[in-house]
């Protein structure tokens, strides 16, 4: 079953054995897990931000802000072009 949630601020994105997201639709923030996969579509700016806050991104940047590195990927958050 596919379901959509809108106006939800995602705090973390999990890719390990139990994929899911933590969000703050209700207080306090809570985590929702998926049976198979989670599709993250938060726009050109917010998707890289959520990935980095979740530990997916350039290790040097994540370490600089004290975020545990889950996946070192130098491409996350790069090549964003605003207006041409």
N, C-alpha and C positions, 0 to 999 in steps of 0.2 A: 504494500500500500504506500503510495506517495502522498506526502502531506507537506504543506507550505506554512511557514510561520513568518509573518511580517511584523514590522515595528518591534523587532527583538534586537537588543544590543548583545552581541556575542562577546563573551569575556575570554573564552578559550576554546580551542578546537583540538580534539583528540584523534590521533591516527593509529594508536596502538591496537591491541587485541580487541578493545571495545570502543569502536569509533563513536564519537558524539560531540556535543557542544555544551558549553556552560553559558547560560544567559541570565539576564536579569528581568525577564518579563514580569516576574513576581518577585517580591522581596522575601527572604534573601535570595541571592543568585542560586540557581540550581542547575544540575546537569541532566541532559537528556541523551540517552544512548540509542544507537541505531542497530538493527539486526545485521545489516549488510554494509551500508556506506552512507556518508553524509556529503552532500553537495554544498559547498560554500560559495555563495554568490553575494558578495557585499560591495561590489563596485570596484572601480580601478584603484581607488585610494584605500578603502577600508579592508578589502581582501588581504593585501599584503600586511596591513597593520595587524589584523587578527592572526594571520599566520605567524608573524614575528612575536607577538605577545604569547603565542602558544609554543614557541621554541623552534619554529621552522623559518630559516633564513640565514643570512650571513653570520657565521659564528663570531666574527670579530664585533659586529654590531650588537648581537644578542648578549655576549659576554660583557660588553661595555655597560649595559644597563642591568646586569645581574640576572638575565633570563637564562634558564637552563637550556642548553642546545639539545634539541631532539633530532633535528635534521639540519645539517650544514648545507645550505643552498644559496650560493652567492647571487642568484638571479632574482630572488624574491625582493620586490620593492624597487627594481631597477627598470630603466627604459620607460618610465612614465613621462609622457609628453603632454603638457597642458597648452592647448590652443596652438594653432599653427598659422 
